[in-house]
Amino acid sequence: MDANKNSSQHKHMQDTPGAKERLDDRGAHVVFACVFVIMLLLPLVCMPFASSDASAEKRELAPSPRLMVDGKPNVNVLSEAGNYFADHFAFRSLLVEWDSTLKQKLFLTSSTNNVVVGTNGWLYYSGTLNDYRRTNAMSDRAIRNAATNLSLMQERITGMGKRFVVAIAPNKNALYPQNMPYYQLKGDGKTNAERLLAEMDLRGVKHTDLYKAFGEQDKVLYFERDSHWNDMGALLAYQTIVGQLGFDPVDFTRDGVEQDAHTGDVDGMLHPVSAAPEKQDVFTAVNEYTITNDAAGVEDNYIITAANSQSAADTLIMYRDSFGNNLLKPFAASYKQAVFTKLVPYDMGDKMTAFAHDVVVERTERHLAYFATNPPYMPAPERQIQNGVTERGGNTSVFVQQNGPYLQIEGTLDNSVVGDEDRVYVTVSGEDGNQRAFEAFLVSKSEGSSDDFEGAAQNEDNGHVTGDWGYRAFLPNDVFMETESKEVSVLAVNGNSAYVIAHGSLGDSVG
């Protein structure tokens, strides 16, 4: 009887108006949910079979998550796994491409924080926005630190009988702001580059003015969808730099234009699948060089070249960044032998610089703080203290450690006893009473940066972390090898006045 009742109820439900439609809707919802779940899982399921191309987006992709770090469980494994999935899931490039195209075409905006979509098809790198808006102004102290360190580099290089020049590669929007979007407002006041160039002038550091050189040209010399200068721009930079070095540049004749010759870095970030190559002026003679080490091309961090021309003379070392990629070609074709290095900090020791007749330091505008945060790896210049030294005291710290062929002495200065214009000397005394003095680099640490030095604390200035009061000196290990017990002193020097502001002992940390 119950069975007949249930059968009757089921038949009644089927006969009820709309019941069949409700069952059909329920089935459609299930199918839709299954398809939706499959679509969500597809990028994860297909991930082992999909390749990730870091070069397509012109950036370094997140590495694989690690379960253990230094023999201990990795507490960040979940966040690392999330970052890894975000960078490596299947079909990522295609989805990024679709998203970028829609946003650029419909809203004139970028789908990535790394790219600024300008007008007339121009793209800019967002890493230059702080310079453009004047929102990353280096402190006056940091500017002085950078200029002081450059002057110490120049002193070393020219003291070895070599030629030296610094070249600042302008940000693209510093030269060509006309295609920046209207909502990105150019800031007021002097840029870090203008301030550093002026400070270098005061200290006699030889440099080029590429802003003036490019500003005098009618033709646009940067790529529209790349953050760098094109080959014609690189050639102008080459001519300006060698002019400062004091010799005539090689005349590289233009041989025409090659269509679809260059894919821009910011274009690759925005359109990893369909970035549109740009035309490029062709200077065949700039390719007349041979890479003589195992470097694969201009992107490598360390490249040795030899010019093919028998008339090429002299030798060069260039400390460079990505602006040196196409700048490398005319220099390599001009010098009998040349070394191009992106490795940091700059190695300016004897082994690195001994062979070179000319030394060029090229750095892009957006990374000028590097000169203050990362002084080069080179022996500190020796100084003579003319008059007596008095004690001033304070809370300056001293840290000593071994660093290859050098004894690295560094710390944080007490800015209540050290003036803005004071130089910093490190003196080392042996048991026999002999004392030698060496000038230290002045070190900044940008807030939020990884550029730091061992044990150096940040100072407070009007409630703000400045991090501009560090010092660092590299002393050759054999300076005082004749004694076992050695004393370190740190001096603030201004003209003929010298004050001891800290004491330490080699091998100890005193702070």
C-alpha positions in Angstrom: 0.0 0.0 0.0 2.9 2.4 0.9 4.5 1.5 -2.4 1.4 2.4 -4.3 1.2 5.6 -2.4 4.8 6.6 -3.2 4.3 5.7 -6.8 1.2 7.8 -6.9 3.1 10.8 -5.3 6.0 10.4 -7.9 3.5 10.4 -10.7 1.8 13.4 -9.2 5.0 15.3 -9.1 5.8 14.5 -12.7 2.3 15.6 -13.7 2.5 18.8 -11.7 3.0 21.8 -14.1 6.7 23.0 -14.1 8.1 20.0 -12.3 9.9 18.8 -15.4 11.3 22.2 -16.1 12.6 22.4 -12.5 14.4 19.0 -12.9 15.9 20.3 -16.2 17.1 23.5 -14.5 18.6 21.5 -11.6 20.5 19.3 -14.2 21.7 22.4 -16.0 22.9 23.9 -12.7 24.9 20.7 -12.0 26.4 20.7 -15.4 27.3 24.4 -15.1 28.9 23.9 -11.7 30.9 20.9 -13.0 32.2 22.9 -16.0 33.0 25.8 -13.7 35.0 23.6 -11.3 36.8 22.0 -14.3 37.7 25.4 -15.6 39.1 26.4 -12.2 41.1 23.2 -11.9 42.4 23.2 -15.4 45.3 25.6 -14.9 46.4 23.6 -11.9 45.9 20.1 -13.5 47.7 21.2 -16.7 50.5 23.0 -14.8 53.0 20.1 -15.0 52.6 20.0 -18.8 52.8 23.8 -19.3 56.1 25.7 -19.7 56.7 29.0 -18.0 58.7 31.5 -20.0 60.2 34.2 -17.8 61.6 36.0 -20.8 58.0 36.5 -22.1 57.1 38.8 -19.2 60.6 40.3 -18.8 60.8 39.4 -15.2 62.0 36.7 -12.8 59.3 34.2 -12.0 58.8 32.9 -8.4 60.9 29.9 -7.6 59.6 26.5 -6.4 58.5 26.5 -2.8 60.9 24.9 -0.3 59.8 22.6 2.5 63.1 23.1 4.4 65.4 26.1 4.7 68.8 25.6 6.3 67.7 22.3 7.7 64.6 23.8 9.3 60.9 23.7 8.3 60.1 26.6 6.0 57.4 28.7 7.7 56.8 30.6 4.4 56.1 27.5 2.3 52.4 28.3 1.8 53.1 31.8 0.6 55.9 30.6 -1.6 53.6 28.0 -3.1 51.0 30.7 -3.7 53.5 32.9 -5.5 54.8 29.9 -7.5 51.3 29.0 -8.7 50.5 32.6 -9.6 53.5 32.7 -11.8 53.4 29.2 -13.3 49.8 28.1 -13.7 48.9 26.7 -17.2 47.7 29.2 -19.9 49.0 32.1 -17.8 50.5 34.0 -20.7 47.4 33.6 -22.8 45.1 34.9 -20.0 47.5 37.8 -19.2 47.4 38.6 -22.9 43.6 38.7 -23.1 43.3 40.8 -19.9 46.0 43.2 -21.1 44.4 43.7 -24.5 40.9 44.3 -23.2 42.1 46.8 -20.6 44.4 48.6 -23.0 41.9 48.9 -25.8 38.8 49.7 -23.7 40.1 51.6 -20.8 43.7 52.8 -21.8 45.0 51.2 -18.6 47.5 48.4 -17.8 46.8 45.0 -16.4 50.1 44.9 -14.7 51.6 47.3 -12.1 54.9 47.2 -14.0 53.6 49.0 -17.1 52.1 52.5 -17.7 50.0 52.7 -20.8 50.7 56.1 -22.5 49.1 57.8 -25.5 49.9 57.1 -29.2 50.9 53.5 -28.5 53.6 54.4 -26.1 54.4 52.3 -23.0 56.5 53.3 -20.0 58.0 51.3 -17.2 56.3 52.0 -13.9 59.6 51.8 -12.0 60.4 55.3 -13.3 57.2 56.9 -11.9 58.8 57.9 -8.6 61.4 59.9 -10.4 58.8 61.3 -12.8 56.5 62.4 -9.9 59.5 63.4 -7.6 58.2 61.1 -4.9 61.5 59.3 -4.3 63.8 62.2 -3.5 67.1 61.0 -2.1 68.1 62.9 1.0 70.8 65.5 0.7 73.0 63.2 2.8 72.4 60.3 0.4 73.2 62.5 -2.6 76.5 63.5 -0.9 77.2 59.9 0.0 76.7 58.9 -3.7 78.9 61.7 -5.0 81.6 61.0 -2.4 81.8 57.3 -3.3 82.0 58.2 -7.0 84.8 60.6 -6.3 86.7 57.8 -4.4 86.2 55.5 -7.4 87.5 58.2 -9.8 90.5 58.9 -7.5 91.5 55.2 -7.6 91.1 54.8 -11.3 92.8 58.0 -12.4 95.5 57.4 -9.8 96.4 54.3 -11.8 96.8 56.4 -14.9 93.5 55.5 -16.4 90.6 57.5 -17.8 87.3 57.5 -15.9 83.7 58.8 -16.6 80.2 58.3 -15.2 77.2 58.2 -17.4 73.6 58.4 -16.2 71.1 56.9 -18.6 67.9 59.0 -18.5 64.5 57.5 -17.8 62.4 57.4 -20.9 59.7 59.7 -19.4 62.4 62.2 -18.4 63.2 62.8 -22.1 59.8 62.0 -23.7 57.0 62.9 -21.2 54.5 64.0 -23.9 53.0 60.5 -24.2 52.6 59.9 -20.5 48.9 59.5 -19.4 47.2 62.7 -18.2 46.6 61.3 -14.7 50.4 60.8 -14.1 51.4 64.3 -13.1 55.1 65.3 -13.4 56.4 66.5 -10.1 58.1 69.8 -9.3 61.6 70.4 -8.2 65.0 68.9 -9.2 65.3 65.2 -9.8 67.8 62.9 -8.1 69.8 62.9 -11.4 70.0 66.7 -11.5 71.0 66.9 -7.9 73.7 64.2 -8.2 75.1 65.7 -11.4 75.5 69.0 -9.6 77.1 67.3 -6.6 79.5 65.5 -8.9 80.4 68.8 -10.5 81.3 70.2 -7.0 83.6 67.2 -6.4 85.2 67.2 -9.8 83.8 63.8 -10.8 84.0 63.5 -14.6 80.6 62.7 -16.1 78.5 63.0 -19.2 75.3 65.0 -19.6 73.2 62.6 -21.6 70.1 64.7 -20.8 71.5 67.6 -22.7 72.8 65.4 -25.5 69.4 63.7 -26.1 67.5 66.9 -25.6 69.3 68.5 -28.5 68.1 65.8 -30.9 64.9 66.2 -33.0 64.5 62.5 -33.5 63.1 60.2 -30.8 65.9 57.9 -29.7 64.1 55.6 -27.3 61.8 52.7 -28.3 58.0 53.4 -28.0 57.3 50.1 -26.2 60.6 49.5 -24.4 62.1 51.4 -21.4 65.5 51.8 -23.1 67.1 53.8 -25.9 67.3 52.3 -29.4 70.5 51.7 -31.3 70.6 55.2 -32.6 70.2 56.5 -29.0 72.9 54.1 -27.8 75.2 55.4 -30.5 74.6 59.0 -29.3 75.4 57.9 -25.8 78.6 56.2 -27.0 79.7 59.3 -28.9 79.0 61.5 -25.8 80.8 59.2 -23.4 84.0 58.7 -25.5 84.0 62.5 -26.1 84.3 62.9 -22.3 87.0 60.2 -22.2 89.0 62.4 -24.6 89.1 60.7 -28.0 87.2 60.7 -31.3 84.4 58.1 -31.6 84.3 55.6 -34.4 82.1 56.8 -37.3 79.5 54.0 -37.5 77.5 54.6 -40.7 73.8 54.0 -40.7 72.9 51.3 -43.2 69.1 51.5 -43.2 66.2 50.4 -41.2 65.2 46.9 -40.2 61.5 46.3 -39.6 60.2 44.1 -36.7 63.7 44.1 -35.2 63.1 44.7 -31.5 60.5 43.5 -29.0 60.2 45.9 -26.1 60.6 44.9 -22.5 57.5 46.7 -21.2 55.5 45.4 -24.2 56.5 41.9 -23.3 55.3 42.5 -19.7 51.9 43.6 -21.0 51.6 41.3 -24.0 53.6 38.1 -23.3 52.0 36.4 -26.4 51.6 39.1 -29.0 54.2 41.8 -28.3 54.6 43.9 -31.5 58.3 44.2 -32.6 59.5 47.7 -33.5 61.7 48.9 -36.3 65.3 49.6 -35.6 68.0 51.6 -37.3 70.8 49.4 -38.6 74.5 50.1 -38.0 76.3 47.1 -39.4 79.8 48.1 -38.2 78.7 48.1 -34.5 78.6 44.3 -34.8 82.2 44.0 -35.7 83.4 42.4 -32.5 83.7 38.9 -31.0 82.6 37.7 -27.6 85.7 35.9 -26.3 84.4 34.3 -23.1 81.4 31.9 -22.7 78.8 34.7 -22.6 75.8 34.0 -24.8 75.0 37.6 -25.6 74.5 41.2 -24.5 72.1 40.2 -21.7 74.8 38.2 -19.8 76.3 39.6 -16.6 79.9 39.3 -17.6 81.1 39.7 -21.1 84.6 39.9 -22.6 84.9 41.2 -26.2 87.6 41.9 -28.8 87.1 44.2 -31.8 87.4 42.6 -35.2 89.2 45.7 -36.6 93.0 45.6 -36.5 93.0 49.4 -36.0 91.1 49.1 -32.7 93.2 50.2 -29.7 93.1 50.5 -25.9 91.1 48.5 -23.4 87.9 49.2 -21.5 85.9 48.0 -18.5 82.3 49.1 -18.3 80.2 48.7 -15.2 76.7 48.8 -16.6 73.1 47.8 -16.3 70.4 47.0 -18.9 71.0 50.3 -20.8 74.4 48.8 -21.6 72.9 46.0 -23.7 72.9 47.9 -27.0 75.5 50.4 -25.7 77.9 47.4 -25.6 78.0 47.0 -29.4 79.7 50.3 -30.4 82.1 50.1 -27.5 83.0 46.5 -28.2 83.6 47.4 -31.8 85.9 50.3 -30.8 88.2 48.7 -28.2 90.9 46.1 -28.8 89.6 44.3 -25.7 86.7 45.2 -23.4 84.9 43.8 -20.3 81.3 44.6 -19.6 79.9 43.6 -16.2 76.5 43.9 -14.5 77.8 42.2 -11.3 77.3 44.2 -8.1 78.8 45.5 -6.0 81.3 46.8 -8.5 84.6 44.9 -8.3 87.3 47.6 -8.7 90.2 45.6 -7.2 93.5 45.3 -8.9 92.7 42.1 -10.7 89.6 43.6 -12.3 90.9 47.0 -13.3 94.6 46.4 -14.0 94.2 45.7 -17.7 91.8 48.5 -18.6 92.9 51.9 -20.0 89.4 53.4 -19.8 86.7 52.8 -17.1 83.1 53.7 -17.6 80.4 53.6 -15.0 76.9 53.6 -16.6 73.8 53.6 -14.4 70.1 54.3 -15.2 68.4 57.2 -13.5 66.0 55.2 -11.5 68.8 53.3 -9.7 71.1 56.2 -8.7 70.6 55.4 -5.0 72.8 52.4 -5.7 75.9 54.6 -5.6 75.1 55.4 -2.0 73.8 52.0 -0.9 76.4 49.7 -2.6 80.0 51.1 -2.5 82.4 49.2 -4.7 84.7 46.4 -3.7 88.1 48.1 -3.7 90.9 49.0 -1.3 90.2 52.1 0.7 92.5 55.0 -0.3 95.3 55.7 2.2 95.3 59.2 3.9 97.7 61.2 6.0 96.5 63.0 9.1 98.3 66.3 9.2 97.5 67.5 12.7 96.8 66.0 16.1 93.7 64.0 16.7 91.3 64.7 19.6 88.6 62.5 21.2 85.0 63.4 20.5 83.2 60.1 21.4 79.6 59.4 20.6 77.7 56.2 19.7 79.4 55.3 16.4 79.5 51.5 15.9 82.4 49.4 14.6 82.1 46.0 13.0 85.0 44.0 11.6 84.8 41.0 9.3 86.9 39.2 6.7 85.8 39.7 3.1 88.0 37.9 0.6 91.3 39.8 0.3 90.0 42.6 2.5 89.3 43.4 6.1 85.9 45.0 6.0 85.4 47.7 8.7 81.9 49.3 8.8 79.3 50.6 11.1 76.8 53.4 11.7 77.9 57.0 12.5 76.5 59.0 15.3 75.1 62.0 13.4 75.1 64.1 16.5 78.9 64.3 16.4 79.6 63.8 12.7 78.9 66.7 10.3 77.4 66.5 6.8 80.7 67.5 5.2 82.9 65.4 7.4 84.9 62.6 5.8 85.3 59.3 7.6 88.7 57.7 8.2 89.5 54.3 9.6 92.9 54.0 11.3 94.6 50.7 12.2 97.3 50.6 14.8 99.8 47.8 15.5 101.7 46.9 18.7 104.7 48.8 17.5 102.7 52.1 17.5 102.6 52.5 13.7 99.3 53.9 12.5 97.8 54.1 9.0 94.6 55.9 8.0 92.2 55.0 5.2 89.1 56.9 3.9 85.8 55.0 4.1 82.9 55.0 1.8 79.7 56.6 3.0 76.8 54.2 3.0 73.0 54.8 2.8 70.3 52.3 3.2 67.1 53.0 1.4 64.0 52.3 3.5 62.5 49.0 2.4 65.6 48.1 0.4 67.7 44.9 0.8 70.8 47.0 0.5 72.3 46.9 4.0 75.6 46.3 5.7 76.4 43.9 8.5 75.2 45.1 11.9 74.6 48.7 10.8 71.6 50.2 12.6 69.5 53.0 11.2 69.5 56.4 12.8 66.5 58.5 13.6 66.3 62.0 12.2 63.3 64.1 13.2 61.3 60.9 13.7 62.1 59.4 10.2 64.4 56.5 9.4 67.1 57.9 7.2 69.7 55.1 7.1 72.2 57.6 5.5 74.9 57.4 8.2 76.7 54.3 7.4 80.4 53.9 6.5 82.5 51.0 5.1 86.2 50.6 4.3 88.0 47.7 2.7 91.5 47.3 4.0 93.9 44.8 2.3 94.6 41.9 4.7 98.4 42.6 4.6 98.2 46.1 5.9 99.2 45.1 9.4 100.1 41.4 9.2 103.3 42.0 11.3 101.4 42.2 14.6 98.8 40.0 16.3 97.0 42.7 18.3 95.5 45.6 16.4 93.4 48.5 17.3 90.8 50.2 15.0 89.7 53.8 15.4 87.1 55.7 13.4 87.7 59.4 12.8 85.6 62.3 11.5 87.8 64.6 9.4 87.0 68.1 8.1 89.9 70.0 6.7 92.7 70.0 9.2 90.5 68.9 12.1 90.3 65.2 13.0 88.2 63.6 15.8 88.1 60.1 17.1 84.5 59.0 17.3 84.9 55.3 18.0 87.3 52.6 18.9 87.4 48.9 18.1 89.6 45.8 17.8 90.2 43.7 14.7 88.1 40.6 15.0 85.7 42.1 17.5 82.4 44.0 17.1 82.1 47.1 19.2 79.0 49.2 19.1 
